[in-house]
Amino acid sequence: MTTPVPTRFSDDELQLIDELVAEGIGESRSAVIRRAVGHLADAVGRARVGAAIADSYRQRPQTTEDDELAMASAIALTEAEPW
């Protein structure tokens, strides 16, 4: 079930939406707008995850020991490949 949401767009915005419909991005204005909201929600979610990762590194910076462990793991994985 969908719920109508009255929204106002400028002429330029409507022209862009109509161009996207014409290009097949969505079958209607509503479909294009729903897809855009989905993309925005995905981008915001990814930005939040990125910020959380960066914050965790600021709170607990990587150490030389971490670097050595990562290198050892990379070497072990590479050597395990059948090449």
PDB file of N, CA, C and O in Angstrom:
ATOM      1  N   MET A   1       0.841  -1.178   0.000  1.00  0.00           N
ATOM      2  CA  MET A   1       0.000   0.000   0.000  1.00  0.00           C
ATOM      3  C   MET A   1       0.883   1.237   0.000  1.00  0.00           C
ATOM      4  O   MET A   1       1.896   1.279   0.699  1.00  0.00           O
ATOM      5  N   THR A   2       0.511   2.231  -0.769  1.00  0.00           N
ATOM      6  CA  THR A   2       1.244   3.489  -0.794  1.00  0.00           C
ATOM      7  C   THR A   2       0.343   4.604  -0.285  1.00  0.00           C
ATOM      8  O   THR A   2      -0.884   4.516  -0.335  1.00  0.00           O
ATOM      9  N   THR A   3       0.983   5.641   0.198  1.00  0.00           N
ATOM     10  CA  THR A   3       0.251   6.801   0.709  1.00  0.00           C
ATOM     11  C   THR A   3       0.657   8.027  -0.095  1.00  0.00           C
ATOM     12  O   THR A   3       1.847   8.323  -0.202  1.00  0.00           O
ATOM     13  N   PRO A   4      -0.307   8.745  -0.662  1.00  0.00           N
ATOM     14  CA  PRO A   4       0.029   9.951  -1.406  1.00  0.00           C
ATOM     15  C   PRO A   4       0.661  11.003  -0.478  1.00  0.00           C
ATOM     16  O   PRO A   4       0.209  11.210   0.648  1.00  0.00           O
ATOM     17  N   VAL A   5       1.712  11.656  -0.977  1.00  0.00           N
ATOM     18  CA  VAL A   5       2.366  12.717  -0.223  1.00  0.00           C
ATOM     19  C   VAL A   5       2.416  13.945  -1.127  1.00  0.00           C
ATOM     20  O   VAL A   5       3.206  13.992  -2.070  1.00  0.00           O
ATOM     21  N   PRO A   6       1.577  14.935  -0.842  1.00  0.00           N
ATOM     22  CA  PRO A   6       1.582  16.135  -1.679  1.00  0.00           C
ATOM     23  C   PRO A   6       2.945  16.843  -1.582  1.00  0.00           C
ATOM     24  O   PRO A   6       3.419  17.157  -0.490  1.00  0.00           O
ATOM     25  N   THR A   7       3.551  17.081  -2.728  1.00  0.00           N
ATOM     26  CA  THR A   7       4.869  17.703  -2.773  1.00  0.00           C
ATOM     27  C   THR A   7       4.914  18.688  -3.921  1.00  0.00           C
ATOM     28  O   THR A   7       4.315  18.470  -4.974  1.00  0.00           O
ATOM     29  N   ARG A   8       5.626  19.760  -3.704  1.00  0.00           N
ATOM     30  CA  ARG A   8       5.766  20.759  -4.767  1.00  0.00           C
ATOM     31  C   ARG A   8       7.180  20.705  -5.330  1.00  0.00           C
ATOM     32  O   ARG A   8       8.157  20.605  -4.588  1.00  0.00           O
ATOM     33  N   PHE A   9       7.271  20.775  -6.662  1.00  0.00           N
ATOM     34  CA  PHE A   9       8.549  20.800  -7.341  1.00  0.00           C
ATOM     35  C   PHE A   9       8.607  22.014  -8.251  1.00  0.00           C
ATOM     36  O   PHE A   9       7.591  22.476  -8.771  1.00  0.00           O
ATOM     37  N   SER A  10       9.818  22.518  -8.430  1.00  0.00           N
ATOM     38  CA  SER A  10       9.995  23.632  -9.363  1.00  0.00           C
ATOM     39  C   SER A  10       9.871  23.096 -10.788  1.00  0.00           C
ATOM     40  O   SER A  10       9.906  21.886 -11.012  1.00  0.00           O
ATOM     41  N   ASP A  11       9.727  24.007 -11.742  1.00  0.00           N
ATOM     42  CA  ASP A  11       9.646  23.585 -13.141  1.00  0.00           C
ATOM     43  C   ASP A  11      10.913  22.838 -13.555  1.00  0.00           C
ATOM     44  O   ASP A  11      10.837  21.845 -14.280  1.00  0.00           O
ATOM     45  N   ASP A  12      12.070  23.306 -13.101  1.00  0.00           N
ATOM     46  CA  ASP A  12      13.334  22.645 -13.439  1.00  0.00           C
ATOM     47  C   ASP A  12      13.396  21.234 -12.854  1.00  0.00           C
ATOM     48  O   ASP A  12      13.855  20.304 -13.517  1.00  0.00           O
ATOM     49  N   GLU A  13      12.934  21.079 -11.614  1.00  0.00           N
ATOM     50  CA  GLU A  13      12.926  19.755 -10.988  1.00  0.00           C
ATOM     51  C   GLU A  13      11.991  18.808 -11.740  1.00  0.00           C
ATOM     52  O   GLU A  13      12.333  17.650 -11.980  1.00  0.00           O
ATOM     53  N   LEU A  14      10.821  19.305 -12.106  1.00  0.00           N
ATOM     54  CA  LEU A  14       9.881  18.469 -12.864  1.00  0.00           C
ATOM     55  C   LEU A  14      10.446  18.091 -14.225  1.00  0.00           C
ATOM     56  O   LEU A  14      10.247  16.972 -14.696  1.00  0.00           O
ATOM     57  N   GLN A  15      11.146  19.022 -14.853  1.00  0.00           N
ATOM     58  CA  GLN A  15      11.760  18.723 -16.144  1.00  0.00           C
ATOM     59  C   GLN A  15      12.794  17.603 -15.986  1.00  0.00           C
ATOM     60  O   GLN A  15      12.857  16.690 -16.810  1.00  0.00           O
ATOM     61  N   LEU A  16      13.595  17.679 -14.933  1.00  0.00           N
ATOM     62  CA  LEU A  16      14.586  16.643 -14.673  1.00  0.00           C
ATOM     63  C   LEU A  16      13.908  15.289 -14.407  1.00  0.00           C
ATOM     64  O   LEU A  16      14.327  14.263 -14.943  1.00  0.00           O
ATOM     65  N   ILE A  17      12.877  15.299 -13.590  1.00  0.00           N
ATOM     66  CA  ILE A  17      12.143  14.059 -13.298  1.00  0.00           C
ATOM     67  C   ILE A  17      11.564  13.482 -14.584  1.00  0.00           C
ATOM     68  O   ILE A  17      11.650  12.276 -14.818  1.00  0.00           O
ATOM     69  N   ASP A  18      10.979  14.331 -15.414  1.00  0.00           N
ATOM     70  CA  ASP A  18      10.397  13.869 -16.672  1.00  0.00           C
ATOM     71  C   ASP A  18      11.470  13.304 -17.610  1.00  0.00           C
ATOM     72  O   ASP A  18      11.226  12.326 -18.318  1.00  0.00           O
ATOM     73  N   GLU A  19      12.652  13.919 -17.612  1.00  0.00           N
ATOM     74  CA  GLU A  19      13.757  13.397 -18.430  1.00  0.00           C
ATOM     75  C   GLU A  19      14.161  12.001 -17.937  1.00  0.00           C
ATOM     76  O   GLU A  19      14.444  11.110 -18.739  1.00  0.00           O
ATOM     77  N   LEU A  20      14.183  11.825 -16.633  1.00  0.00           N
ATOM     78  CA  LEU A  20      14.528  10.515 -16.082  1.00  0.00           C
ATOM     79  C   LEU A  20      13.479   9.473 -16.435  1.00  0.00           C
ATOM     80  O   LEU A  20      13.815   8.320 -16.706  1.00  0.00           O
ATOM     81  N   VAL A  21      12.226   9.865 -16.434  1.00  0.00           N
ATOM     82  CA  VAL A  21      11.152   8.952 -16.854  1.00  0.00           C
ATOM     83  C   VAL A  21      11.345   8.602 -18.333  1.00  0.00           C
ATOM     84  O   VAL A  21      11.227   7.439 -18.719  1.00  0.00           O
ATOM     85  N   ALA A  22      11.638   9.601 -19.149  1.00  0.00           N
ATOM     86  CA  ALA A  22      11.831   9.372 -20.582  1.00  0.00           C
ATOM     87  C   ALA A  22      13.018   8.445 -20.841  1.00  0.00           C
ATOM     88  O   ALA A  22      13.014   7.689 -21.812  1.00  0.00           O
ATOM     89  N   GLU A  23      14.028   8.499 -19.979  1.00  0.00           N
ATOM     90  CA  GLU A  23      15.213   7.642 -20.123  1.00  0.00           C
ATOM     91  C   GLU A  23      14.974   6.236 -19.566  1.00  0.00           C
ATOM     92  O   GLU A  23      15.828   5.357 -19.684  1.00  0.00           O
ATOM     93  N   GLY A  24      13.812   6.040 -18.965  1.00  0.00           N
ATOM     94  CA  GLY A  24      13.486   4.721 -18.450  1.00  0.00           C
ATOM     95  C   GLY A  24      13.988   4.448 -17.044  1.00  0.00           C
ATOM     96  O   GLY A  24      14.002   3.298 -16.605  1.00  0.00           O
ATOM     97  N   ILE A  25      14.399   5.486 -16.333  1.00  0.00           N
ATOM     98  CA  ILE A  25      14.867   5.318 -14.957  1.00  0.00           C
ATOM     99  C   ILE A  25      13.710   4.880 -14.064  1.00  0.00           C
ATOM    100  O   ILE A  25      13.906   4.146 -13.095  1.00  0.00           O
ATOM    101  N   GLY A  26      12.534   5.324 -14.389  1.00  0.00           N
ATOM    102  CA  GLY A  26      11.311   4.925 -13.691  1.00  0.00           C
ATOM    103  C   GLY A  26      10.166   5.025 -14.666  1.00  0.00           C
ATOM    104  O   GLY A  26      10.237   5.768 -15.644  1.00  0.00           O
ATOM    105  N   GLU A  27       9.111   4.280 -14.404  1.00  0.00           N
ATOM    106  CA  GLU A  27       7.984   4.281 -15.341  1.00  0.00           C
ATOM    107  C   GLU A  27       7.070   5.486 -15.169  1.00  0.00           C
ATOM    108  O   GLU A  27       6.202   5.743 -16.002  1.00  0.00           O
ATOM    109  N   SER A  28       7.275   6.227 -14.071  1.00  0.00           N
ATOM    110  CA  SER A  28       6.449   7.406 -13.803  1.00  0.00           C
ATOM    111  C   SER A  28       7.231   8.365 -12.925  1.00  0.00           C
ATOM    112  O   SER A  28       8.299   8.025 -12.415  1.00  0.00           O
ATOM    113  N   ARG A  29       6.702   9.550 -12.754  1.00  0.00           N
ATOM    114  CA  ARG A  29       7.331  10.509 -11.845  1.00  0.00           C
ATOM    115  C   ARG A  29       7.449   9.910 -10.446  1.00  0.00           C
ATOM    116  O   ARG A  29       8.487  10.022  -9.794  1.00  0.00           O
ATOM    117  N   SER A  30       6.382   9.280 -10.002  1.00  0.00           N
ATOM    118  CA  SER A  30       6.384   8.690  -8.660  1.00  0.00           C
ATOM    119  C   SER A  30       7.469   7.629  -8.522  1.00  0.00           C
ATOM    120  O   SER A  30       8.149   7.555  -7.498  1.00  0.00           O
ATOM    121  N   ALA A  31       7.626   6.812  -9.557  1.00  0.00           N
ATOM    122  CA  ALA A  31       8.640   5.759  -9.510  1.00  0.00           C
ATOM    123  C   ALA A  31      10.044   6.358  -9.425  1.00  0.00           C
ATOM    124  O   ALA A  31      10.897   5.861  -8.689  1.00  0.00           O
ATOM    125  N   VAL A  32      10.274   7.426 -10.182  1.00  0.00           N
ATOM    126  CA  VAL A  32      11.583   8.093 -10.146  1.00  0.00           C
ATOM    127  C   VAL A  32      11.830   8.674  -8.756  1.00  0.00           C
ATOM    128  O   VAL A  32      12.928   8.541  -8.214  1.00  0.00           O
ATOM    129  N   ILE A  33      10.827   9.308  -8.184  1.00  0.00           N
ATOM    130  CA  ILE A  33      10.984   9.916  -6.855  1.00  0.00           C
ATOM    131  C   ILE A  33      11.209   8.835  -5.797  1.00  0.00           C
ATOM    132  O   ILE A  33      12.060   9.000  -4.923  1.00  0.00           O
ATOM    133  N   ARG A  34      10.459   7.731  -5.864  1.00  0.00           N
ATOM    134  CA  ARG A  34      10.673   6.639  -4.907  1.00  0.00           C
ATOM    135  C   ARG A  34      12.088   6.077  -5.039  1.00  0.00           C
ATOM    136  O   ARG A  34      12.740   5.784  -4.037  1.00  0.00           O
ATOM    137  N   ARG A  35      12.555   5.928  -6.266  1.00  0.00           N
ATOM    138  CA  ARG A  35      13.912   5.421  -6.481  1.00  0.00           C
ATOM    139  C   ARG A  35      14.941   6.403  -5.912  1.00  0.00           C
ATOM    140  O   ARG A  35      15.928   5.990  -5.303  1.00  0.00           O
ATOM    141  N   ALA A  36      14.709   7.690  -6.113  1.00  0.00           N
ATOM    142  CA  ALA A  36      15.620   8.704  -5.587  1.00  0.00           C
ATOM    143  C   ALA A  36      15.672   8.666  -4.060  1.00  0.00           C
ATOM    144  O   ALA A  36      16.741   8.805  -3.467  1.00  0.00           O
ATOM    145  N   VAL A  37      14.522   8.479  -3.435  1.00  0.00           N
ATOM    146  CA  VAL A  37      14.485   8.377  -1.970  1.00  0.00           C
ATOM    147  C   VAL A  37      15.270   7.153  -1.513  1.00  0.00           C
ATOM    148  O   VAL A  37      15.988   7.216  -0.515  1.00  0.00           O
ATOM    149  N   GLY A  38      15.142   6.050  -2.228  1.00  0.00           N
ATOM    150  CA  GLY A  38      15.900   4.853  -1.898  1.00  0.00           C
ATOM    151  C   GLY A  38      17.404   5.094  -1.999  1.00  0.00           C
ATOM    152  O   GLY A  38      18.170   4.667  -1.135  1.00  0.00           O
ATOM    153  N   HIS A  39      17.821   5.785  -3.066  1.00  0.00           N
ATOM    154  CA  HIS A  39      19.242   6.098  -3.231  1.00  0.00           C
ATOM    155  C   HIS A  39      19.738   7.032  -2.124  1.00  0.00           C
ATOM    156  O   HIS A  39      20.844   6.863  -1.611  1.00  0.00           O
ATOM    157  N   LEU A  40      18.920   8.005  -1.765  1.00  0.00           N
ATOM    158  CA  LEU A  40      19.293   8.927  -0.688  1.00  0.00           C
ATOM    159  C   LEU A  40      19.426   8.184   0.630  1.00  0.00           C
ATOM    160  O   LEU A  40      20.383   8.404   1.372  1.00  0.00           O
ATOM    161  N   ALA A  41      18.477   7.308   0.930  1.00  0.00           N
ATOM    162  CA  ALA A  41      18.537   6.537   2.171  1.00  0.00           C
ATOM    163  C   ALA A  41      19.786   5.651   2.197  1.00  0.00           C
ATOM    164  O   ALA A  41      20.432   5.520   3.237  1.00  0.00           O
ATOM    165  N   ASP A  42      20.123   5.051   1.066  1.00  0.00           N
ATOM    166  CA  ASP A  42      21.329   4.218   0.976  1.00  0.00           C
ATOM    167  C   ASP A  42      22.584   5.065   1.203  1.00  0.00           C
ATOM    168  O   ASP A  42      23.485   4.660   1.938  1.00  0.00           O
ATOM    169  N   ALA A  43      22.642   6.237   0.572  1.00  0.00           N
ATOM    170  CA  ALA A  43      23.809   7.116   0.720  1.00  0.00           C
ATOM    171  C   ALA A  43      23.962   7.584   2.161  1.00  0.00           C
ATOM    172  O   ALA A  43      25.077   7.636   2.680  1.00  0.00           O
ATOM    173  N   VAL A  44      22.860   7.923   2.807  1.00  0.00           N
ATOM    174  CA  VAL A  44      22.916   8.359   4.206  1.00  0.00           C
ATOM    175  C   VAL A  44      23.372   7.205   5.092  1.00  0.00           C
ATOM    176  O   VAL A  44      24.194   7.395   5.989  1.00  0.00           O
ATOM    177  N   GLY A  45      22.847   6.024   4.846  1.00  0.00           N
ATOM    178  CA  GLY A  45      23.258   4.853   5.622  1.00  0.00           C
ATOM    179  C   GLY A  45      24.737   4.559   5.466  1.00  0.00           C
ATOM    180  O   GLY A  45      25.421   4.267   6.446  1.00  0.00           O
ATOM    181  N   ARG A  46      25.241   4.636   4.227  1.00  0.00           N
ATOM    182  CA  ARG A  46      26.662   4.395   3.978  1.00  0.00           C
ATOM    183  C   ARG A  46      27.524   5.462   4.647  1.00  0.00           C
ATOM    184  O   ARG A  46      28.587   5.159   5.189  1.00  0.00           O
ATOM    185  N   ALA A  47      27.067   6.702   4.606  1.00  0.00           N
ATOM    186  CA  ALA A  47      27.818   7.789   5.257  1.00  0.00           C
ATOM    187  C   ALA A  47      27.875   7.571   6.762  1.00  0.00           C
ATOM    188  O   ALA A  47      28.902   7.828   7.390  1.00  0.00           O
ATOM    189  N   ARG A  48      26.790   7.104   7.337  1.00  0.00           N
ATOM    190  CA  ARG A  48      26.768   6.830   8.778  1.00  0.00           C
ATOM    191  C   ARG A  48      27.741   5.710   9.144  1.00  0.00           C
ATOM    192  O   ARG A  48      28.461   5.801  10.138  1.00  0.00           O
ATOM    193  N   VAL A  49      27.756   4.660   8.336  1.00  0.00           N
ATOM    194  CA  VAL A  49      28.687   3.555   8.586  1.00  0.00           C
ATOM    195  C   VAL A  49      30.122   4.050   8.451  1.00  0.00           C
ATOM    196  O   VAL A  49      30.973   3.727   9.280  1.00  0.00           O
ATOM    197  N   GLY A  50      30.389   4.825   7.417  1.00  0.00           N
ATOM    198  CA  GLY A  50      31.728   5.375   7.227  1.00  0.00           C
ATOM    199  C   GLY A  50      32.155   6.249   8.388  1.00  0.00           C
ATOM    200  O   GLY A  50      33.298   6.176   8.840  1.00  0.00           O
ATOM    201  N   ALA A  51      31.240   7.075   8.872  1.00  0.00           N
ATOM    202  CA  ALA A  51      31.547   7.941  10.010  1.00  0.00           C
ATOM    203  C   ALA A  51      31.817   7.106  11.256  1.00  0.00           C
ATOM    204  O   ALA A  51      32.712   7.428  12.037  1.00  0.00           O
ATOM    205  N   ALA A  52      31.051   6.041  11.445  1.00  0.00           N
ATOM    206  CA  ALA A  52      31.256   5.177  12.612  1.00  0.00           C
ATOM    207  C   ALA A  52      32.616   4.486  12.540  1.00  0.00           C
ATOM    208  O   ALA A  52      33.306   4.359  13.552  1.00  0.00           O
ATOM    209  N   ILE A  53      33.001   4.040  11.346  1.00  0.00           N
ATOM    210  CA  ILE A  53      34.306   3.402  11.183  1.00  0.00           C
ATOM    211  C   ILE A  53      35.421   4.406  11.460  1.00  0.00           C
ATOM    212  O   ILE A  53      36.362   4.104  12.194  1.00  0.00           O
ATOM    213  N   ALA A  54      35.319   5.588  10.879  1.00  0.00           N
ATOM    214  CA  ALA A  54      36.344   6.618  11.094  1.00  0.00           C
ATOM    215  C   ALA A  54      36.423   6.997  12.568  1.00  0.00           C
ATOM    216  O   ALA A  54      37.516   7.177  13.105  1.00  0.00           O
ATOM    217  N   ASP A  55      35.271   7.118  13.224  1.00  0.00           N
ATOM    218  CA  ASP A  55      35.248   7.463  14.643  1.00  0.00           C
ATOM    219  C   ASP A  55      35.923   6.384  15.482  1.00  0.00           C
ATOM    220  O   ASP A  55      36.632   6.682  16.443  1.00  0.00           O
ATOM    221  N   SER A  56      35.692   5.116  15.104  1.00  0.00           N
ATOM    222  CA  SER A  56      36.312   4.027  15.867  1.00  0.00           C
ATOM    223  C   SER A  56      37.834   4.067  15.725  1.00  0.00           C
ATOM    224  O   SER A  56      38.554   3.761  16.675  1.00  0.00           O
ATOM    225  N   TYR A  57      38.323   4.444  14.545  1.00  0.00           N
ATOM    226  CA  TYR A  57      39.776   4.561  14.376  1.00  0.00           C
ATOM    227  C   TYR A  57      40.328   5.756  15.151  1.00  0.00           C
ATOM    228  O   TYR A  57      41.457   5.717  15.641  1.00  0.00           O
ATOM    229  N   ARG A  58      39.532   6.813  15.259  1.00  0.00           N
ATOM    230  CA  ARG A  58      39.981   7.957  16.072  1.00  0.00           C
ATOM    231  C   ARG A  58      40.028   7.589  17.549  1.00  0.00           C
ATOM    232  O   ARG A  58      40.931   8.013  18.271  1.00  0.00           O
ATOM    233  N   GLN A  59      39.056   6.801  17.998  1.00  0.00           N
ATOM    234  CA  GLN A  59      39.019   6.403  19.404  1.00  0.00           C
ATOM    235  C   GLN A  59      40.095   5.373  19.728  1.00  0.00           C
ATOM    236  O   GLN A  59      40.647   5.366  20.829  1.00  0.00           O
ATOM    237  N   ARG A  60      40.388   4.507  18.767  1.00  0.00           N
ATOM    238  CA  ARG A  60      41.402   3.472  18.985  1.00  0.00           C
ATOM    239  C   ARG A  60      42.253   3.361  17.730  1.00  0.00           C
ATOM    240  O   ARG A  60      42.007   2.506  16.880  1.00  0.00           O
ATOM    241  N   PRO A  61      43.257   4.229  17.616  1.00  0.00           N
ATOM    242  CA  PRO A  61      44.086   4.243  16.406  1.00  0.00           C
ATOM    243  C   PRO A  61      44.796   2.918  16.181  1.00  0.00           C
ATOM    244  O   PRO A  61      45.081   2.174  17.119  1.00  0.00           O
ATOM    245  N   GLN A  62      45.070   2.647  14.927  1.00  0.00           N
ATOM    246  CA  GLN A  62      45.779   1.432  14.560  1.00  0.00           C
ATOM    247  C   GLN A  62      47.218   1.512  15.078  1.00  0.00           C
ATOM    248  O   GLN A  62      47.844   2.571  15.030  1.00  0.00           O
ATOM    249  N   THR A  63      47.726   0.398  15.567  1.00  0.00           N
ATOM    250  CA  THR A  63      49.073   0.353  16.131  1.00  0.00           C
ATOM    251  C   THR A  63      50.016  -0.391  15.181  1.00  0.00           C
ATOM    252  O   THR A  63      49.584  -1.008  14.208  1.00  0.00           O
ATOM    253  N   THR A  64      51.293  -0.315  15.485  1.00  0.00           N
ATOM    254  CA  THR A  64      52.287  -1.058  14.716  1.00  0.00           C
ATOM    255  C   THR A  64      52.015  -2.554  14.809  1.00  0.00           C
ATOM    256  O   THR A  64      52.195  -3.290  13.839  1.00  0.00           O
ATOM    257  N   GLU A  65      51.585  -2.989  15.974  1.00  0.00           N
ATOM    258  CA  GLU A  65      51.240  -4.411  16.151  1.00  0.00           C
ATOM    259  C   GLU A  65      50.098  -4.810  15.219  1.00  0.00           C
ATOM    260  O   GLU A  65      50.111  -5.898  14.643  1.00  0.00           O
ATOM    261  N   ASP A  66      49.108  -3.920  15.075  1.00  0.00           N
ATOM    262  CA  ASP A  66      47.998  -4.189  14.150  1.00  0.00           C
ATOM    263  C   ASP A  66      48.516  -4.316  12.721  1.00  0.00           C
ATOM    264  O   ASP A  66      48.081  -5.191  11.973  1.00  0.00           O
ATOM    265  N   ASP A  67      49.454  -3.435  12.345  1.00  0.00           N
ATOM    266  CA  ASP A  67      50.030  -3.475  10.997  1.00  0.00           C
ATOM    267  C   ASP A  67      50.741  -4.801  10.760  1.00  0.00           C
ATOM    268  O   ASP A  67      50.593  -5.410   9.700  1.00  0.00           O
ATOM    269  N   GLU A  68      51.505  -5.242  11.738  1.00  0.00           N
ATOM    270  CA  GLU A  68      52.241  -6.492  11.606  1.00  0.00           C
ATOM    271  C   GLU A  68      51.290  -7.679  11.475  1.00  0.00           C
ATOM    272  O   GLU A  68      51.526  -8.580  10.671  1.00  0.00           O
ATOM    273  N   LEU A  69      50.221  -7.681  12.261  1.00  0.00           N
ATOM    274  CA  LEU A  69      49.237  -8.756  12.190  1.00  0.00           C
ATOM    275  C   LEU A  69      48.539  -8.760  10.831  1.00  0.00           C
ATOM    276  O   LEU A  69      48.310  -9.821  10.249  1.00  0.00           O
ATOM    277  N   ALA A  70      48.205  -7.586  10.333  1.00  0.00           N
ATOM    278  CA  ALA A  70      47.546  -7.488   9.030  1.00  0.00           C
ATOM    279  C   ALA A  70      48.473  -7.988   7.929  1.00  0.00           C
ATOM    280  O   ALA A  70      48.036  -8.702   7.028  1.00  0.00           O
ATOM    281  N   MET A  71      49.739  -7.621   7.994  1.00  0.00           N
ATOM    282  CA  MET A  71      50.692  -8.078   6.983  1.00  0.00           C
ATOM    283  C   MET A  71      50.863  -9.594   7.049  1.00  0.00           C
ATOM    284  O   MET A  71      50.905 -10.257   6.013  1.00  0.00           O
ATOM    285  N   ALA A  72      50.961 -10.144   8.253  1.00  0.00           N
ATOM    286  CA  ALA A  72      51.093 -11.593   8.404  1.00  0.00           C
ATOM    287  C   ALA A  72      49.866 -12.302   7.830  1.00  0.00           C
ATOM    288  O   ALA A  72      49.999 -13.339   7.179  1.00  0.00           O
ATOM    289  N   SER A  73      48.692 -11.759   8.065  1.00  0.00           N
ATOM    290  CA  SER A  73      47.461 -12.355   7.532  1.00  0.00           C
ATOM    291  C   SER A  73      47.448 -12.281   6.010  1.00  0.00           C
ATOM    292  O   SER A  73      47.056 -13.238   5.342  1.00  0.00           O
ATOM    293  N   ALA A  74      47.873 -11.153   5.463  1.00  0.00           N
ATOM    294  CA  ALA A  74      47.904 -10.998   4.005  1.00  0.00           C
ATOM    295  C   ALA A  74      48.871 -11.987   3.372  1.00  0.00           C
ATOM    296  O   ALA A  74      48.570 -12.588   2.342  1.00  0.00           O
ATOM    297  N   ILE A  75      50.032 -12.151   3.993  1.00  0.00           N
ATOM    298  CA  ILE A  75      51.015 -13.103   3.469  1.00  0.00           C
ATOM    299  C   ILE A  75      50.464 -14.522   3.535  1.00  0.00           C
ATOM    300  O   ILE A  75      50.602 -15.285   2.579  1.00  0.00           O
ATOM    301  N   ALA A  76      49.847 -14.879   4.648  1.00  0.00           N
ATOM    302  CA  ALA A  76      49.281 -16.225   4.799  1.00  0.00           C
ATOM    303  C   ALA A  76      48.195 -16.480   3.763  1.00  0.00           C
ATOM    304  O   ALA A  76      48.141 -17.563   3.180  1.00  0.00           O
ATOM    305  N   LEU A  77      47.337 -15.508   3.528  1.00  0.00           N
ATOM    306  CA  LEU A  77      46.278 -15.675   2.526  1.00  0.00           C
ATOM    307  C   LEU A  77      46.869 -15.822   1.130  1.00  0.00           C
ATOM    308  O   LEU A  77      46.405 -16.641   0.336  1.00  0.00           O
ATOM    309  N   THR A  78      47.891 -15.029   0.834  1.00  0.00           N
ATOM    310  CA  THR A  78      48.525 -15.092  -0.488  1.00  0.00           C
ATOM    311  C   THR A  78      49.202 -16.444  -0.684  1.00  0.00           C
ATOM    312  O   THR A  78      49.094 -17.048  -1.751  1.00  0.00           O
ATOM    313  N   GLU A  79      49.892 -16.911   0.333  1.00  0.00           N
ATOM    314  CA  GLU A  79      50.583 -18.190   0.217  1.00  0.00           C
ATOM    315  C   GLU A  79      49.607 -19.359   0.125  1.00  0.00           C
ATOM    316  O   GLU A  79      49.949 -20.401  -0.434  1.00  0.00           O
ATOM    317  N   ALA A  80      48.409 -19.206   0.658  1.00  0.00           N
ATOM    318  CA  ALA A  80      47.403 -20.279   0.612  1.00  0.00           C
ATOM    319  C   ALA A  80      46.749 -20.398  -0.773  1.00  0.00           C
ATOM    320  O   ALA A  80      46.105 -21.406  -1.064  1.00  0.00           O
ATOM    321  N   GLU A  81      46.910 -19.384  -1.621  1.00  0.00           N
ATOM    322  CA  GLU A  81      46.326 -19.432  -2.965  1.00  0.00           C
ATOM    323  C   GLU A  81      47.079 -20.438  -3.832  1.00  0.00           C
ATOM    324  O   GLU A  81      48.296 -20.575  -3.710  1.00  0.00           O
ATOM    325  N   PRO A  82      46.348 -21.155  -4.723  1.00  0.00           N
ATOM    326  CA  PRO A  82      47.001 -22.156  -5.567  1.00  0.00           C
ATOM    327  C   PRO A  82      47.778 -21.554  -6.731  1.00  0.00           C
ATOM    328  O   PRO A  82      48.549 -22.272  -7.368  1.00  0.00           O
ATOM    329  N   TRP A  83      47.619 -20.309  -7.030  1.00  0.00           N
ATOM    330  CA  TRP A  83      48.242 -19.598  -8.144  1.00  0.00           C
ATOM    331  C   TRP A  83      48.617 -20.553  -9.200  1.00  0.00           C
ATOM    332  O   TRP A  83      49.159 -20.152 -10.230  1.00  0.00           O
TER     333      TRP A  83
END
